[in-house]
Amino acid sequence: MKQPKIVGISGNARRPSKTRALVCAVAERISQKHGFAVDIFDLVDLGPSVEPTREEASKETTRVLEAIEGADALIIGTPVYKGAYAGLLKHLFDLIDPSALKDRPVLLTAVGGGQRHSLIIEHHLRPLFGFFEALTIPTGIYASEGDFTNGTITDPALSDRIDHAVNQLGAILIHEVFRTA
Ligand SMILES: Cc1cc2nc3c(=O)[nH]c(=O)nc-3n(C[C@H](O)[C@H](O)[C@H](O)COP(=O)(O)O)c2cc1C
């Protein structure tokens, strides 16, 4: 069976990172349920900034941009900074070709310090991917610091939500795999 290329982008600026832990948990669930592998990139590996234009992008930034544009599906994770997504994550997507993500399934996740900004997915992330005409998965996954113990997800409701979103993504991917087989 054809394996879809699934790419996870974690917008964390430091390690260890709960944002990365959430993206990894989603990736593991995709692998358990559907047998698909996920390549995960951390923005912390790109350094403190991203180059201003695509032409000036470093080899490493270009590798991440090409992975995003070549993916069959994306898992996006961002820490909440000042009520919105990380600026570096937005900067990376500023360099993506505007037509590259059309119809692409995108599963959205975010981690904040508390519940106050839990609508970041609906108010910030979903509109960004709306610009790209991507196919965002209906269930977004928001987590807060209290959902983790020693960096691992321990909240059962969050775990259920991951399952739900992964089932929605899986239904689309399996349909695509059979359509193109
Ligand atoms: C500069 C900065 C701004 C933040 N702003 C918010 C915020 O507005 N709302 C919120 O819920 N958490 C906020 N937080 C908390 C982070 O979202 C939270 O610690 C998150 O887990 C960080 O993800 P990470 O572990 O991947 O770095 C902020 C943290 C930092 C460092």
The ligand as an SDF file (V2000), in Angstrom:
LIG
                    3D

 31 33  0  0  0  0  0  0  0  0999 V2000
    6.8260   34.5870   25.3910 C   0  0  0  0  0  0  0  0  0  0  0  0
    5.7390   33.6890   25.8800 C   0  0  0  0  0  0  0  0  0  0  0  0
    4.4260   34.0670   25.7400 C   0  0  0  0  0  0  0  0  0  0  0  0
    3.3930   33.2390   26.1850 C   0  0  0  0  0  0  0  0  0  0  0  0
    2.1050   33.6300   26.0140 N   0  0  0  0  0  0  0  0  0  0  0  0
    1.0980   32.7970   26.3860 C   0  0  0  0  0  0  0  0  0  0  0  0
   -0.2560   33.1640   26.1710 C   0  0  0  0  0  0  0  0  0  0  0  0
   -0.5650   34.2530   25.6960 O   0  0  0  0  0  0  0  0  0  0  0  0
   -1.2280   32.2810   26.5260 N   0  0  0  0  0  0  0  0  0  0  0  0
   -0.9360   31.0590   27.0810 C   0  0  0  0  0  0  0  0  0  0  0  0
   -1.8590   30.2900   27.3740 O   0  0  0  0  0  0  0  0  0  0  0  0
    0.3530   30.6890   27.3070 N   0  0  0  0  0  0  0  0  0  0  0  0
    1.3680   31.5150   26.9560 C   0  0  0  0  0  0  0  0  0  0  0  0
    2.6670   31.1410   27.1710 N   0  0  0  0  0  0  0  0  0  0  0  0
    2.9530   29.8210   27.7400 C   0  0  0  0  0  0  0  0  0  0  0  0
    3.3320   28.8050   26.6430 C   0  0  0  0  0  0  0  0  0  0  0  0
    2.3660   28.7790   25.6200 O   0  0  0  0  0  0  0  0  0  0  0  0
    3.4280   27.4010   27.2490 C   0  0  0  0  0  0  0  0  0  0  0  0
    4.4400   27.4110   28.2230 O   0  0  0  0  0  0  0  0  0  0  0  0
    3.7240   26.3340   26.2320 C   0  0  0  0  0  0  0  0  0  0  0  0
    3.6810   25.1020   26.8610 O   0  0  0  0  0  0  0  0  0  0  0  0
    5.0790   26.4560   25.6150 C   0  0  0  0  0  0  0  0  0  0  0  0
    5.2810   25.4040   24.7200 O   0  0  0  0  0  0  0  0  0  0  0  0
    6.6760   24.5960   24.6520 P   0  0  0  0  0  0  0  0  0  0  0  0
    6.7470   23.7100   25.8810 O   0  0  0  0  0  0  0  0  0  0  0  0
    6.5730   23.8400   23.3960 O   0  0  0  0  0  0  0  0  0  0  0  0
    7.7910   25.6240   24.6240 O   0  0  0  0  0  0  0  0  0  0  0  0
    3.7100   31.9780   26.7710 C   0  0  0  0  0  0  0  0  0  0  0  0
    5.0640   31.5960   26.9220 C   0  0  0  0  0  0  0  0  0  0  0  0
    6.0620   32.4380   26.4790 C   0  0  0  0  0  0  0  0  0  0  0  0
    7.5040   31.9890   26.6340 C   0  0  0  0  0  0  0  0  0  0  0  0
  1  2  1  0
  2  3  1  0
  2 30  2  0
  3  4  2  0
  4  5  1  0
  4 28  1  0
  5  6  2  0
  6  7  1  0
  6 13  1  0
  7  8  2  0
  7  9  1  0
  9 10  1  0
 10 11  2  0
 10 12  1  0
 12 13  2  0
 13 14  1  0
 14 15  1  0
 14 28  1  0
 15 16  1  0
 16 17  1  0
 16 18  1  0
 18 19  1  0
 18 20  1  0
 20 21  1  0
 20 22  1  0
 22 23  1  0
 23 24  1  0
 24 25  2  0
 24 26  1  0
 24 27  1  0
 28 29  2  0
 29 30  1  0
 30 31  1  0
M  END
$$$$
